[in-house]
């Protein structure tokens, strides 16, 4: 299928316009990098703690931010994720907890601060929040309460232990899997297999249901973060080197150098716009950058392959005209493949939510830059190198 026919655009004649655009974009990125003091690395690279929260109704982000004061838990980034109906929030803190005890202490501190803001009526109560207790606590409580009267049925201590352990596991499975970590009322537990009204009545004596739950905590140490940053840089660098070797072997060394310079340009443009917008660089963004490196070089290879086919046919034509012809001949393919991919990642950027925002943003910028750089940067480099090689014998003769 061909949507553009008989295209005859002089792309190489506009090289200085393209190079000026690239220079401006790179300058803006460098300026933003200097002004902001570098890129905004995420917790993956700097170290810190991520806490996942779920609320019983639409959370007030400003109220959460006010509750988690910087002097208490350090600087935080608070974002809503998943669908709005899920009422889920992720809190990213720069504070690092190096041990499991430290993570538990940090989680408890966050829960206390949020309880004061969202559950003030329950602060200081003797009962426990059912949405924050573990299996052992629930099992021990209902075993002591014995709502199923196992003691009166002459059951052994081990039988009672097994029975209430299984019941507690069913109750928490309902909370964590069916209700995604948050039970709105203890009355809901009456429908859990193995439960009953008597079990729910006994639970009311020791538990209440809070308005939020801590679904999970992840902590990354500063040393681990620095190591991940080195590995991410190495991954991107090795991918560029691999492209250089492959394209240089597949075509000519100059084509490999031109393609890698164009890829390097794409990565710098993407990182520069991350510096401008202040978006975080995380491991998922590194995955997006590696994706765009592979995608961008694909378009470059298609054009260079057409150049290789056209060179024997147009031996007497200057290399710039052969490149223009090759770009125009593959333009339909470039528009279709890059255009469709761009629409897909644009939809992901617009509708994908906060969690995928940085990932899709990198792909949107990378696809545009990758398609542009093959024409605007890689092709002029090939022309300049070829002309320099052709002029060298002339300079020696003179």
Secondary structure, 3 states (H helix, E strand, C coil): CCCCCCCCCCCHHHHHHHHHHHHHHHHHHHHHHHHCCCCEECHHHHCEEEEEEEECCCCCHHHHHHHCCHHHHCCEEEEEECCHHHCEEEEEECCCCCCHHHHHHHHHHHHHHHHHHHCHHHCCCCCEEHHHCCHHHHHHHHHHHCCCCCCCCCCCHHHHHHHHHHHHHHHHHHHHHHCCCCCCCHHHHHHCCCCCHHHHHHHHCCEECCCEEEEEEEEECHHHHHHHHHHHHHHHHHHHHHHHHHHHHHCCHHHHHHHHHHHHHHHHHHHHHHHHHCCEECHHHHHHHHHHHHHHHHHHHHHHHHHHHHHHHCCCCCHHHHHHHHHHHCHHHHHHHHHHHHHHHHHHHHHCCCCCHHHHHHHHHHHHHHHHHHHHHHHHHHHHHHHHHHHHHHHHHC
